Amino acid sequence: MFLEKFNPLTDEMIQIINPEGEIVSQEWEPNLDKEQLLRMYKTMRFSRIIDEKTLQYQRQGRMLTYAPNLGQEAAQVGSAAAIRQTDWVAPSFRELGVWLYKGAPLENIFLYWFGNEMGMKMPEEVRILPISVPIASQFQHATGLAYAARYRGEDDVAIAYVGDGGTSQGDFHEALNFASVKSTPNVFIIQNNQFAISTRRALQSKTRTMAEKALAYGIPGIQVDGNDVLAMYAVTKEAVERARNGEGPTLIEAYTYRLGAHTTSDDPTVYRDDAEVEEWRKKDPIDRFRKYLIQKGFWSEDEEEAFAKEKADYVKETFEKVEGSGLTPLEDIFDYVYAEKTPILVEQYNERKAYYAKEGK
């Protein structure tokens, strides 16, 4: 429906609910029951609470560098809600909403941001690859997952996420080319949050839309209002079904905005002004979805207050548990590079172990 109708060469994007929480495209509203809608909203709200609390911990010197997700919750949760549990996710480092919806334990997420390798050792049923920090490399991982699933006769889909800046990386183009040629069951999502760290989107790509990059590879590309969780769900659902049916990959551009800093090491006031940010705050994806749910009679301000307190307490409890777990064991630094340590790694490990023993550490 969407992929056949919309042209990625135009500025037109899919929207179902506007910033006031009103349905603007009745025929596109997905048929979701109250339970699923609330699960989507609660995951988005939980993600925001985690971000806000973690930023406080980092500023207190209790957490390492952190990449906040503020403003991108709909792009993440809407798309994650459209896949099934057996589908694979290949993330970058800013997909908190996806991790939560797929069932990643909060303790694991905090462990990762503490620099502990065990944070990315997910439960077996949570099919999420470890975070890929090298930009856009996760797109190639996703094509491998999708190709392997088809080779094994499984109908699982692999979904991958990248920022707008990642579309300038060779990995991005290599993955799309491979997926197109092999017709792999992939869904590629660009979270176009307008900035590649401090570089504006217009300064790193001359295309009218990011979605139009799909045309070079002969696959569908579509631009979606990334602050509209229902639009993200509906379009991703169609792309996933298309991939599962053997029709190949799709590229989705989620047009959104990074309300916070790139990471806690970044100062966004250097490259953008407050007026721009405030304009985007009016399009806040969580406020939009909450208004929609309240209008439907599915949510209330009292429920909002109780939920926020419950989750804030849970975040505090989980963080303090991880904070008290101690430093990452020396072995972990060497054990997760190769399946078996190479002779050089063994030598380095023994050297470092001897040094710490000598220093009494």
RODO-970400 format. One record per residue: residue in one letter; y, z, x of N, C-alpha, C in turn. Coordinates in pm, whole numbers, plus 32768, in hexadecimal, padded with zeros to 4 digits. Each point is the difference from the previous one (the first is absolute). Layout:
N
AYZXYZXYZX...
***
This chain:
361
M7F8780008054807980007FAC807E80008057F800C806580578078800A80557FFD7F998070L7F8D7FF580417FF77FAF807980137F6C7FE4E7FDE7FD47F8980117F747FDD808E7FE37FCFK804180647FC980817FEA7FBE80778008805DF7FFA805680668077801D805080007FB88085N80747FCF802580137FB5807B803E805B806BP7FBB801580708035805A8067807C7FCB8046L80237F827FE880787FC7803F8080802B7FB9T7FF3803D7F8B8075802F7FB7801380958014D807180347FCF801C8090800B7FC6804D7F89E7FBE7FBC7FA57FCA80407F897F8E805E8027M800180777FC87F95805F801E7FCB803D7F80I7F84803080077FBF803B7F8C8035808D7FE8Q802B801A7F85802A80867FD97FCF801B7F73I7FCC80787FE97FD080277F7C805480717FC6I8023806580548058806A7FD2807D80018058N807380117FC2807E8000804A8022808E8030P806F801180498023808580358016806C7F95E80147FD77F83801080627F947F7A80257FC2G7F957FC880347F7B80207FCD7FDC7FB17F83E804A7F957FE47FE97FAF7F897FAB7F868021I7FA97FDC7FA37FAE7F88801180587F847FECV80007FA9806380507F857FF67FA77F857FF1S7F7F801180177FA07F927FF17F8580357FB7Q800C80087F7C7F99803E7FAD7F787FBE8013E80007F7B80117F807FB980097FB7801D8082W8046803780647FC1801B80817FD680918011E802980577FA27FE0808E800F7F6880138005P7FCC8039806D7F6E800F800C7FCA80657F9BN7F867FEC7FD77FBF80567F9E7FC080778048L80538061801F7FD280788047800880787FA2D7F9880548003800380757FA98054806F803EK801580677FB280558070802A7FCB803F8080E7F7D801180087FC48042807480207FB58082Q7FF27F7B7FFE801A7FB4807B80957FFB8021L80527FF27F9980907FFF8018802E80838040L7FCB806F7FCE8026808280387FC98011808DR7F897FCD80187FCB80088089805B7FB48061M802E7F8D7FD6805A7FB180548083804A8018Y803980387F94807F804780107FF0807D8057K7F98804C7FE77FEB807B804C7FEB7FE38095T7FBD7F92801E7FEC7FDC808C80867FDB8041M80537FB57FB880847FDD80338055807E8018R7FFD80597F9E8051807B800A7FCB805A8070F7F7C8007800C7FC3804E806B80287FC98088S80007F7C800C802A7FBF807D808F80278024R805980027F9E808C80258019800B8092802DI7FB380577FC18002808E80257FD080128090I7F947FBA80237FCD8008808A806B7FD28062D80407F907FE280697FCC8057807080668014E802F80367F928070805E80077FDC807D8050K7F8980367FE97FD6807880487FE67FE28094T7FC37F8C801B7FE07FDD808A807E7FE98052L80637FC57FC380807FED8046803C80878026Q7FF280627FA880318086801F7FB3803B8076Y7F7C7FF27FFE7FAE8037806C80237FBE8085Q80177F7D7FFC80207FBA807D8086802F8037R806180127FA98083802E802C7FFC80908036Q7F9B804B7FD47FED808980317FB280038083G7FDA7F8A80327FB37FFA807C7F6E801F7FEFR7FCE7FF97F847F7580247FE47FA77F857FEBM80397F89800A7FB77F857FE880317F968062L7FA67FA5802980277F938058804C7F957FB1T801F7F91804180457F937FBD7FB47FD67F83Y804B7FE77F957FC57FE07F7E80467F877FC3A7FB57FAA7FBA80387F8A7FBF800480177F69P8077801E7FC88009801C7F707FEF7F827FABN7FD980157F837FE37F937FA280647FFA7F8DL806C804A800A8060800F7F9480307F797FCBG7FED7FE97F7F802D7F857FC07F947F967FF5Q7F90801280437F977F9A80017F82802B7FB6E800D806A7FB07F8A80387FBD7FC27FA07F9AA80527FB57FB87FCB7FA57F9A7FB47F8D803FA80357FC9806D7FBE7F9180447F76802A8030Q7FF5807D80287F82803280367F9D80277F92V802B80547FA57FA580337F9A7FDB7F947F9AG80627FAD7FDB7FE27F967FA07F957FA28032S80077FDD80807F9C7FA580397F7A80478014A8003807D802D7F83804B80177FB480177F7EA8049800F7F927FBF80187F7F7FB67F857FCDA801E7F8B803A7FC47F837FD17F7D7FDE8047I7FDA804F80647F837FE580477F9A806B7FD9R7F827FE6801F7F9A80627FDF7FDC8050807DQ7FB280697FEC7FE5805E806D7FB77FC08075T7FAD7F9B7FE67FB47FC2806C80517F99804FD80767FDB7FD080547FA28049803C8044807BW801C7FAE806480338034807F80997FF98008V80398060804780918000801A80167FFF8097A80547FA3802D80287FFC808E8096801F8004P8024807C801F808D80297FF8804B7FF28084S808380087FF4805180158078801680978009F807A802E801080178090800D805780377F8FR801C7FAE7F998058802E7F947FC17FE27F78E7F8680317FEC7FBB7FE87F827FCD80827FC3L8051806780017FD680827FCE7FCD7FF87F71G80467FB77FA97FD67FF57F747F787FC07FF2V7FE47F9D80557F7D7FBC7FFE7F938061802AW80198048806E7F9C806080327FDF80677F95L806780357FC07FEA80677F9B7FB27FC97F89Y80257F897FD17FBC7FC87F8A7F6E7FE0801EK7FE57FD6807A7F777FE180277FAD807D801AG8040807380077FB6807D80118002803C808BA805B7FD48056800B803C8085802D80917FF3P7FB9805F803B8029808D7FF8808580168047L805580537FC58081801E803C7FEE8040808AE7F98804E80107FE6803F80827FEF7F95806DN7FBA7F947FE07FEF7F93806080857FC08025I80537FEC7F9B80827FBF801780558055805CF800380827FE7804D805880577FC48005808DL7F7D8001800A7FC080018084802A7F868051Y80057F8C7FBE80297F868047808D800F8038W805C802F7FAE808B800C802F801180718065F7F978053800E7FFF8065806A7FC57FC88082G7FD17F827FFB7FC87FC280777F6C801B8011N7FBC80287F937F72802080077FAE7F897FCCE7FA67FCB80537FAF7F8C7FDC7FAF80167F80M7FD7807B7FE77FAD801B7F8C80497FE57F7DG80847FF58006804B7FE17F877FDB7F7B7FC2M7FD87FA180537FDC7F7C7FCD7F6B7FEF7FE9K7FB4806B800D7F727FFC7FE07FF080237F6CM80087F987FAC800280137F707F7480197FC8P7FF980407F8D7F7E800B7FBC7FC57F747FEBE7F7C7FF580007FBD7F7E7FFC802A7FAC7F88E801980417F8E80237FB57F8780927FD27FFEV804F802E8061808D7FD88007800C7F8F8066R80007F867FD17FFB7F8D805A808D7FD9802FI8031804F805D80827FE8803E7FED7FFA8096L802F7F95803E7FF97FF7809180638062803FP7FE98028807C80648052804780867FB88004I806A804E800480887FC98004800F7FA38078S803B7F8D7FE780177F9E806B80967FFC801FV802580388070808F80038026802F7F7C803CP7FAE7FB88053802D7F7C8030801F7FA67F88I80797FCF7FF880317FBF7F887FAE7F867FD7A7FD47FFF7F857FB97F927FBD7F6F7FEF802DS7FD2804D80617F747FF0802D7F9E80207F91Q802A80537F9F7FA680237F927FE07F897FA7F80547F9880027FE07F897FB17F837FBB8036Q7FF17FFE80847F887FC580397F8580577FE2H8012808280047F9180597FDD7FD37FE77F70A80617FEB7FA97FE17FEA7F727FB37F7F7FEAT80257F97804A7FB57F837FF07F7180118031G7FEC804F80697F79801B80307FAE804B7F98L803E80637FC07FBB804C7F987FD87FA57F8CA805D7FAC7FD67FE57FA87F8F7F947F9A8021Y80087FC880787F9D7F9D802C7F7680408007A7FFA807B80327F808047800B7FC6801F7F76A805780287FA27FD0801E7F797FC17F867FC1R80417F8E80107FC87F857FC57F7D7FD88046Y7FFE801180837F887FDE804E7F8880537FD2R801B807D7FDB7F95805A7FD67FE07FF37F6BG80447FA57FBC7FE47FEB7F73803D80687FA4E806480498031804480667FB0807E7FC37FC3D802D80387F9380787FC97FC0807B805A8014D8000804A806D80738056801E80757FAD8034V807880357FEA807D7FC1802A80418057806AA80467FC3805E804C804B806580947FE97FE9I804A806C7FF580907FFA7FE980478039807BA806A7FBE802D8047802B8077809680037FE6Y804580588046809080147FED804A7FEB8084V80787FC87FF580557FEC8075809280067FD2G805A801F805C808E7FFF7FE0803A7F758012D807E7FED7FD5803E7F7D800D800A7FD48092G8016805F805A80087FDE808D7F7C7FCD8038G7F93802F7FC77F7C7FD8802F7FE17F6E7FE8T804B7FBF7FA57FE77F737FE4802D7FA78073S804580398062802A7FB380757F9B800A8072Q7F97804E7FEB7F9A801280667F947F937FF7G7FCA7FDA80717F957F9D80027F87802B7FB2D7FE0808180017F8A80337FB880077FDE7F6BF8078800B7FC880157FE27F727FD67F707FE2H80307FA3804F7FE67F727FE87F6F7FDB801EE7FC9803B80687F747FE480227FA380307F90A801F80737FC87FAD80367F9480087FA97F84L80797FD77FDA800F7FAC7F8A7FBB7F798013N80097FCA80797FC07F80801A7F68800C7FF6F7FC78067803D7F6F80157FFA7FD380177F70A804980577FB87FDA80207F7780067F857FA7S80657FAD8018800E7F867FB07F8F7F9F801CV7FE57FE780807F987F9F80267F77802E7FD0K7FE48081800C7F7D80367FDA7FFB802F7F6FS80727FF97FBC8008802B7F737FC8808C7FECT802D805D80557FCD80897FFB803B804E7F8BP7FB980667FCF803280527F9180678068802FN80787FD0801A806C80568032807880037FA1V804480717FFF808580097FC4805B8039806BF80687FB48024805F802A8066808280287FBCI80308079801F807B80307FC1806B801B806AI80727FC07FED807480188055805980657FB9Q80128075803B8061805F7FCA80887FDE803CN80497FAB7FBC80827FD680308066806C7FDEN800F805F805D805E806E7FE980887FE5803FQ80197F83802480817FCD802F801E80188093F7FAC804F8044801C801D808D7F8180028054A80077FC180767F9A800D8067803C80638065I7FE4807D7FEC80458070804280957FF37FE0S80517FCE805D80907FF47FE5802C7F6F7FECT7FA27FA3800680227F727FF17FF37FD77F6ER806F7FCF7FC87FFE7FD67F747FA37F887FEDR7FC77FFA7F8C7FA27F957FDF803D7F77801AA807F7FEB7FDF80407F7E8010800D7FD68092L7FF98061805B80107FE2808F7F7C7FDF8045Q7F9280117FBA7F7F7FE580417FAC7F987FB6S80337FC87F917FBA7F947FBC80637FB27FA9K7FFF7F7C800B805D7FAD7FB57FC97FD27F7AT7F8580257FDF7FC67FD67F81804A803F7F8BR80047FB87F8F804280357F887FB9807F7FD1T7F7B7FF97FFE7FAF80757FDE7F948010806AM7FC8807680077F8D801480597F837FC17FC3A7FFC7FFC7F7C7F8B7FCA7FBB7FEA7F6D8021E806B7FB7801B7FF07F7080197FB67FE28082K7FEF806480557FB27FEB807B7F707FD97FDEA7FD5801E7F877F787FDE7FD77FED7F697FF7L806A7FB67FE27FF47F707FEA7FCC7FB7807BA8024803280777FD47FBE807C7F6880088010Y7FC0805C7FB97F708012800F7FB47FD57F83G80477FC57FA17FBD7FCC7F8A7FC7806B7FA5I803E80777FFF7FD2806B7FA98071802C7FA5P7FE380407F8F806A802E7FA68056806D8040G80817FFA7FE5805D8068802B805A80237F8CI8021807F7FEF8050802A7F8E805580798025Q807A80037FC9805C806F801A8003805C7F86V7FF4808180197FF980647F95806A806A8017D803780357F9380598073800A7FAC80758032G80108022807F7FAF8068803D801F808C7FD2N806B80117FB1802080847FC87FCB800F7F72D7FB67F9B7FD27FC57FFE7F7A7F69800F800FV7FCE80777FE67F72801C80177FA57FAC7FA6L802D7FE37F877FAD7FB07FA57FF97F6F802DA806E7FCB803280007F7780337FA67FF5807AM8007806380587FAB7FFF80777F6D80077FD8Y7FE280517F9D7F76800B7FD17FD07F7C7FC7A804E7FC67FA57FD57F887FB97FEA7F8A805EV805C7FEB805D7FF47F8E805B7F8D80168063T7FF5807A80357F93801D805E7F797FF37FBAK7FF8802B7F847F837FF67FB47FD47F6F7FF6E805E7FA77FE17FDF7F727FF77FD27FC98087A80468028806A7FDC7FD080867F778033802AV7FE1807D7FDE7F7F803B80227F907FB97FB5E80147FE87F807F997FBB7FB17FEA7F738036R806C7FBF80277FF67F7A80397FAD80038080A801C806380567FB5800D807D7F6E80217FE6R7FE680577FA17F77802A7FE27FAD7F8C7FC6N80467FA47FBF7FBC7F8D7FC47FEC7F8D8062G8023801880807FEA7F998065806D7F98800BE8078801F7FCB806E7F9F8000805F80118076G7FE2805E8059804D800D807A807080667FFCP80518003806B80678066801280837FE37FB5T804E806A7FF280857FF97FC3806180518054L807C7FD28008806B80498045806480327F98I801780827FFE805E803F7FA28073803E804DE807A7FE07FD980768041803A803180697F9EA7FFC807F80288036806E7FB180908016802DY805E7FD77FAE808F800880238031808C7FE0T8017804F80698021808C7FED806A802B8067Y800A8082801880678032805D7FD18084803CR8014800D80817FDD807C8045807680617FF3L7FF480617FA7806D805E7FE88016805E8076G7F97801C804B800C805B807180097FB68084A7FE58049806A80027FC680867F7D7FB6801CH80037FAB80667F857FBB80297F9880678027T8025805C80557FB280778020806380728015T7FCD8076801980588071801880487FF48087S7FDE7F9C805080477FE7807E80737F9D7FEED80117FD17F8680637F977FE18079803C7FB9D80767FC68018807980267FBA80367F877FB4P7FDE7FF07F7F80277F887FB580967FF47FE7T804B806D801180917FF77FEB80437FA78067V7FBC7FE3806E80377FAB806880057F6E7FD3Y7FA47FD67FAC7FF77F727FDC800E7FE37F6BR801B80637FAD801C7FE77F728058806F7FCBD80497FE37F95805C80667FCB7FC680427F83D803980727FDF7FCD80517F91800D7FB97F7AA80687FAE7FF180157FBB7F807F8A7FA47FE0E7FCC7FBE80647F8D7FA77FED7F8680517FD3V7FEA807080417F8D80547FDE800C80357F71E807980297FDB801580387F7A7FE77F987F93E80217F83801B7FE47F967F9F7F6A7FF27FEAW7FB4800D806A7F6F7FF77FF37FC3807D7FC2R8043807280107FCD807A7FC07FFE7FF27F68K80597FAE7FCC80047FE97F6F7F827FB57FD2K7FB87FC4805E7F867FB77FDF7F84804F8029D8011808180187F928056802F7F827FE97FADP7F917FDD803E7F857FE07FB67FC680767FB3I8012807980347FC980747FBB805380227F85D80837FFD800C805680197F8B7FE37F9A7F92R7FF07F8380287FE57F947FA07F7E80197FB3F7F99802080487F7E80157FC17FFF807D7FA9R80458069802F8007807B7FB180447FE77F79K806E7FB5800180467FDF7F837FA47FB47FA1Y7FB47FA580387FA27FB17FB07F98805B7FBEL7FC8805C804C7F9980597FCD803780617F98I807880328016803E805B7FA0801B7FB87F7CQ802F7F84800B80197FB17F877F817FE77FB0K7F8F7FF780467F7F7FEB7FBC7FC480837FCDG803D807180227FCE80817FD67F8D80338055F7FF17FC6807A7F91802580588026806B8066W807F8022800C802E805C8069807C80477FCES801C8075803B8076804D7FD8803E80428079E807980307FF080458042806E7FBA80838026D7FC880457F9D7FB7807B801D7F847FE38055E7FB97F957FDD7F8B7FD9804E80297FD6808DE80727FBF800980347FD5808280198079805BE804180637FCA80218078804E7F828049802EA7FA0800F7FA67F84804780217FB07FB38069F7FFA7F7C7FF27FB57FAE805F80408006808AA80847FF580068046800380807FE98083804AK8002806E7FB77FE98083803F7F70800C8032E7FA27FD57FAD7F73800880267FE57FB18080K80347F8780077FE67FAA8073804D802F807CA807780347FED804B803380737FB68076803FD7FC780567FAC7FB2807180337F837FCE804BY7FC17F987FC97F887FC9803F80217FC18086V806F7FB98008802A7FC3807E8019806C8068K804480697FD9801E806E805C7F7F80408034E7FA380197FA47F81803F80257FB07FA68060T7FFA7F7E7FE27FB47FA3805380407FEF8089F80837FF5800180467FF0807F7FEA8078805BE800B80767FCA7FEF807980507F72800C8035K7F9E7FD07FB47F767FFE802E7FF17FA48079V803B7F887FF77FF97FA0806F805180328077E8073803A7FE380578033806A7FB9806B8051G7FAD804E7FC07FBA806C80447F7D7FD8803FS7FDD7F7F7FF77F7F7FD380337FFE7FEA8096G80748005804180047FF3809180127F71802FL80037FEE808480167F7D803B7F827FA97FF8T80157F7F800C7F907FA180017FA7801A807AP7F7D800B7FEE7FA780148074800A7F8E8063L7FF58020807F800A7F9A80697F9A7F917FEBE7F8880237FD27F967F9D7FEF80287F917F9FD804D80247F9980257F9D7F9B80527F8E803AI804E801C806680557F99803B7FAB7F938041F7F8A8023802E7FA97FA380467F8C7FCD7FABD7FD9804C7F9A7F887FDD7FB580137F8F7F9BY807C7FE17FDB80177FA07F95803D7F7D8031V7FE87FDF807E80327F8180367F927F977FF6Y7F888022802E7F8C7FA87FF77F8B804D7FC3A7F9C7FB77FD27F8980417FC87FBF805A8069E7FFD7FD0807C7FD280508072806A7FFB806DK801D8071803A8069800480667FDC7FA78077T80617FB3802D7FEC7FAD807780048059807DP7FCF7FCE807280048051807B808D802F8023I80637FAA7FE9808B80288020802D80717FA5L7FDD7FF87F7F8025806C7FA47FBA80838025V7F827FF780277FB88079802B8045803E8078E80287FAC805E804580318078808580417FDBQ804A7FC07FA7808280387FD67FEE80837FB6Y7F9A80057FAA7FE5807A7FB47FDE8074805EN7FA87FE9805E7FD8806A805D8075802E8056E80547FA18026807680228050805F80587FB1R80187FDA7F82805D804C7FAB7FC580897FDFK7F7E80067FE97FBE807F7FDF800980608076A7FED7FCB8078800980528077808E80348016Y80617FAC7FE1808C8028800F802280757FA2Y7FD57FF47F81801E806A7FA17FB780818026A7F877FF580357FB58076802A804880468072K80367FB2805B804880358074807F80477FD3E80447FC47F9C807D803A7FCD7FE980717F9FG7F8380167FDE7FE0806C7FA380277FE27F6FK80007F7F7FDF80267FD87F787F857FE97FA9
***
